[in-house]
Amino acid sequence: IHHYLDVDLGGFASIIDSVGGIALDIPHPARDLKSGLEIDAGRQTVDGATALAYARSRQYEEFRDGEWVPQGGGDPGRTSRQREVMLQVLAKVGSPAVLLRTPGLVTAVSSNLTADDGLSLWDLLRTGVAMRFAGETDTVSLPVVSAPENGVAYVARNEPEASDMIGAFLDGRPLESEE
């Protein structure tokens, strides 16, 4: 790791609010009592607090056939939702028109980011350009399995699939992207 950017979670919500929310497509009404998520089904624009609750949800449930059904997934499910939200944010804030129409965006971003001392403006600009096109890249998740230990929930690589995926990545071979 050469540099880091730390995004304040509360700030994440204000960044989303500053651009007028992001679009999420929710197949069934969903909730997570711990994260505070309560959302109706359908494609909708959500505010920062709702997007944050969605991205942080570890106990995601959907209302199906008259009852709340846990969707499982734990941390891998949460990671998938975080990726979805981040790609929606990047797609929205990456537009020059949004930057021009949203003067509060620069303030919301700059006041909620902390970077290491070695991160130059050039590094930050290159990262921003790379992130702008992140929604156009293929993504994959490392196969994992639940690995509880002493009452603490962990995840571990699902072998041999994870080793095969890591090997393909290191060798520069194509990976199967997630749809």
N, C-alpha and C positions, 0 to 999 in steps of 0.2 A: 504494500500500500504506500503510494507516494504522497498522497494528500487526502484530506477528508473535508467533507461539508456536513455539518450537523444541522438538521432541520428541526426546529421546535414544533412538536405536534400541534400545539395550540395555534402556532403560526401557520401550519399547514392548512387548517380550517380557514384562517383569514385570507390566505392566498386564493383559495377556492372561492370564497365570498367576494373577493375583489374583482374576479372575472365573471361574476354572475352565476356561479355554480358550474357543475359538470353534468354531463348526461350519463346515466346508468340505465341499463336494460335489466330489469328484475323479472325473472320468469314467474315467480309466485310471491304473494305477500311474505315478507321475511321479518325476523326479529332476532335480537340477541339481548337478553335481559341484562347481561353484565356490561356490554358496551353501550347500551341504551339505544340500539338500533330498532326502529319500527318503520317499515317502509312498505308501501303498496306495490302491487305487481304493475309491470309496464315500463315503457321507456319514459324516463322523466329526468328533469333537471333537479339536482339536489344541491342543498347548501353545504357549506363546509362542515358543520357539525354532523350532518347525516353521512357525508362522505367519509369523515373520520371514523364514525361509529361502524360503518360498513367495512372499512379497511382494517379496523382493529378487532373485528369480530372473530372470536375463537369458538363460540358456541352458537353458530349460525343455524337457525331453524326456518323452515318454510311451512306455510299453511297449505296443506294438501288434503283433499277429501275430508274437510271438516275438522282436521286436527293438526297440531304443530308437530312437525317431523324433523328431528335433528339431522343435519346434513353431514355431520362428521367433518373430517378433514383437519381439525385442529390447526396446528401451525402451517401445514402445507396449504390448507384451504385459505387461511388468513393471508399467506404469502401471495396466493393467486389473486385474491381480492385487492391486496395492496398494489400489485402490478397493474391490475385493471384500472384502479383509481389513478395511479401515477401516469399511466399512458394517456388517460383522459385529460389530466392536468397539463401534461406536456403538449398534447395536441392543441389544447385551448390557448395556453400562454405562448406557444411557439409562433403564433401568427403575428406578423408586424401590425396588422390592423388592431388586434387586441391590445398590443403595447401602446399604440397611439390613443386608443379610446379609453384606456384604463390607467390614468396617471397614478392611482393608488397601488397598482401592481408592483412597481419598482420598490416602493416603500415597504409593502407587505413582504416582498421577497427579501430585501436587504436587511430588514429588522428582525427576521426570523431565521437567518442563516448565520452559522459560525464556521469559519474556515481556519485551517492551520496557518501559521505565519509564513510558511514557504509557498503558499498558493499565490501565484502571480495573477494579474489581470488577464494575461494571455492564456494561462491555464484555465481560468474560469470561462473565458470566451470559447475556447476549444471544447470544454465540457458542455457548455450551453448548446453549441452547434451539434455536438454528438447526441445530446439528449433530445434535441429538436427532432431528430430522425429516429429516435428510439422506437416510436410507434410503427415504423416501417420495417423493423428488424424482426426476425424470427426469434421466438423465445422458447426455452424448454425449462422444465423443472427437474431437478435431480430426483430420481426415484428414492423415496424414503419409507421407513416403517416406524411404527411407534415402538419406543424402547424405554418404558418406565423403569425407574430405579430408585429404590428407597422412597417411594411416594411422590417422586418428581417425574413429570412427563418430559421425555426427551425424544428426539427423532434420530435415527441412524440411517446410513446409506442402505438401500435395498440391493444387496449383492445377488447376482453378478451384474444386474442391469446398470447399477450406478458406475461400476468400474468400466463397463463397456462404453458408457456415455462419456466418462472422463477421458478414457483413452482416445475416443474419436475426437473430442475437443482438442486434446494435446497434439494429436496427429494432423489436425486440420481437415478431418473427414466431415462430411455433412451430418448434421443431427436431424432427427425427426422433429419438426416444429410442432408446437401445440396449436390446435385450431381454436 
